Amino acid sequence: MPSSIDLKFADGDYTFALPLPQINELQRKCDIGIGGLFGRVTKGCFLGPDGKEVFIDPGAGEFYALDLIETIRHGLIGGGKGVVNGEEIKVTPLIANKLVDAYVLGQPLRPSWEIAVSVLAACVMGYDPPKKDVPAQERAAEPTDTSTTP
């Protein structure tokens, strides 16, 4: 199960990941271990009855703004790539800083909270992307077993 996740963010779709170097830096900057950070950032987030939709209760949250900012920054650096206007780009620390400056700082915290929860959950628990539906044409072209068994 992968520990990275692709998310819509800023001006495109970006891969977020927290490999060990990013985890270490995130722990240092937020002054808490990855497990404690995960607990602090996810407090106030609840899965809906379908087990997929996430609801958040800002009044129950205990995160610090820095938790969200640094999780997104280090997730971008760890993921290292994105797709903007159909073109793949390399995400360097400089680009990650510019994205955070433009799309996180000075913005409402809720969207950043949702991204940080997703990035940390992928890191701690893994992420199994949903299976893509196979179009009917492709299913029809797949060989079928026509053998008969007694």
C-alpha positions as CSV (number, residue, x, y, z in Angstrom):
1,M,0.0,0.0,0.0
2,P,1.6,3.3,-1.0
3,S,2.3,6.0,1.5
4,S,1.9,8.8,-1.1
5,I,-1.2,10.5,-2.3
6,D,-2.1,12.6,-5.3
7,L,-4.3,15.6,-4.5
8,K,-5.7,18.6,-6.2
9,F,-3.8,21.6,-4.8
10,A,-3.0,25.1,-5.8
11,D,-2.7,25.2,-9.6
12,G,-2.7,21.5,-10.4
13,D,-2.5,18.0,-9.1
14,Y,0.4,17.2,-6.8
15,T,1.9,14.1,-5.3
16,F,2.4,14.4,-1.5
17,A,4.6,12.0,0.4
18,L,6.5,12.0,3.7
19,P,9.5,9.8,3.5
20,L,11.8,9.7,6.5
21,P,13.8,12.9,5.8
22,Q,10.6,14.9,5.5
23,I,9.2,13.2,8.6
24,N,12.3,14.1,10.6
25,E,12.2,17.7,9.5
26,L,8.4,17.9,10.1
27,Q,8.9,16.5,13.7
28,R,11.6,19.0,14.3
29,K,9.7,22.0,13.1
30,C,6.4,21.1,14.8
31,D,8.2,19.9,18.0
32,I,6.2,16.6,18.1
33,G,6.6,13.0,16.9
34,I,4.8,11.9,13.8
35,G,2.2,9.9,15.8
36,G,1.4,12.9,18.0
37,L,1.2,15.2,15.0
38,F,-1.1,12.8,13.3
39,G,-3.3,12.7,16.3
40,R,-3.3,16.5,16.8
41,V,-4.1,17.2,13.1
42,T,-6.8,14.5,12.8
43,K,-8.6,15.5,16.0
44,G,-11.9,16.9,14.9
45,C,-12.1,14.9,11.7
46,F,-14.8,12.2,11.4
47,L,-15.7,9.7,8.7
48,G,-19.3,9.8,7.5
49,P,-21.6,6.8,7.6
50,D,-20.4,5.7,4.1
51,G,-16.9,5.4,5.5
52,K,-15.5,7.6,2.7
53,E,-16.7,11.2,3.2
54,V,-14.8,13.1,5.8
55,F,-16.5,15.7,8.0
56,I,-14.6,18.2,10.1
57,D,-15.5,20.0,13.2
58,P,-13.2,23.0,13.6
59,G,-14.3,23.5,17.2
60,A,-12.9,20.0,18.1
61,G,-9.6,20.5,16.3
62,E,-6.3,20.9,18.2
63,F,-3.9,21.5,15.4
64,Y,-1.5,24.5,15.1
65,A,-1.4,26.4,11.9
66,L,2.3,25.4,11.6
67,D,1.2,21.8,11.7
68,L,-0.8,22.3,8.5
69,I,1.7,24.6,6.8
70,E,4.7,22.3,7.4
71,T,2.8,19.1,6.6
72,I,1.9,20.5,3.2
73,R,5.4,21.9,2.5
74,H,7.2,18.7,3.4
75,G,4.5,16.6,1.7
76,L,5.1,18.5,-1.6
77,I,8.9,18.2,-1.2
78,G,8.6,14.5,-0.5
79,G,6.2,13.9,-3.3
80,G,8.5,15.8,-5.7
81,K,6.1,16.1,-8.6
82,G,2.9,17.6,-9.9
83,V,0.9,18.1,-13.1
84,V,0.0,21.7,-14.0
85,N,-1.9,22.4,-17.2
86,G,-1.2,18.8,-18.4
87,E,2.5,19.2,-18.0
88,E,4.5,17.2,-15.4
89,I,6.7,19.4,-13.2
90,K,9.4,18.7,-10.6
91,V,8.6,20.0,-7.2
92,T,11.8,21.3,-5.5
93,P,11.9,22.8,-2.0
94,L,11.9,26.3,-3.7
95,I,8.7,25.5,-5.7
96,A,7.1,23.9,-2.5
97,N,7.8,27.2,-0.6
98,K,6.3,29.3,-3.4
99,L,3.2,27.1,-3.5
100,V,2.7,27.3,0.2
101,D,3.3,31.0,0.2
102,A,0.7,31.6,-2.5
103,Y,-1.9,29.0,-1.7
104,V,-1.7,28.3,2.1
105,L,-0.4,31.4,3.9
106,G,-3.0,34.0,4.4
107,Q,-5.8,31.7,3.3
108,P,-8.6,30.1,5.4
109,L,-7.2,27.0,7.3
110,R,-10.0,24.5,6.4
111,P,-8.7,23.5,2.9
112,S,-5.1,23.2,4.3
113,W,-6.5,21.1,7.2
114,E,-8.1,18.7,4.8
115,I,-4.9,18.3,2.8
116,A,-2.7,17.9,5.9
117,V,-5.1,15.2,7.2
118,S,-4.9,13.3,3.9
119,V,-1.1,13.6,3.7
120,L,-0.5,12.4,7.2
121,A,-3.1,9.6,6.9
122,A,-1.3,8.3,3.8
123,C,2.0,8.5,5.6
124,V,0.9,6.8,8.8
125,M,-1.8,4.3,7.5
126,G,-1.0,4.1,3.8
127,Y,-3.3,5.0,1.0
128,D,-5.0,2.6,-1.4
129,P,-6.2,4.7,-4.4
130,P,-9.7,3.8,-5.6
131,K,-9.7,1.4,-8.5
132,K,-10.5,3.0,-11.9
133,D,-13.6,1.8,-13.6
134,V,-12.9,-0.2,-16.7
135,P,-14.9,1.2,-19.6
136,A,-17.6,-1.2,-21.0
137,Q,-15.7,-1.5,-24.3
138,E,-12.6,-2.7,-22.6
139,R,-14.5,-5.2,-20.5
140,A,-16.2,-6.6,-23.6
141,A,-12.8,-7.0,-25.2
142,E,-11.4,-9.1,-22.3
143,P,-11.3,-12.8,-22.9
144,T,-13.9,-14.8,-21.0
145,D,-13.7,-18.3,-19.8
146,T,-15.9,-20.4,-22.0
147,S,-14.8,-23.8,-20.6
148,T,-17.5,-25.9,-18.9
149,T,-16.9,-27.9,-15.8
150,P,-18.9,-30.9,-15.0
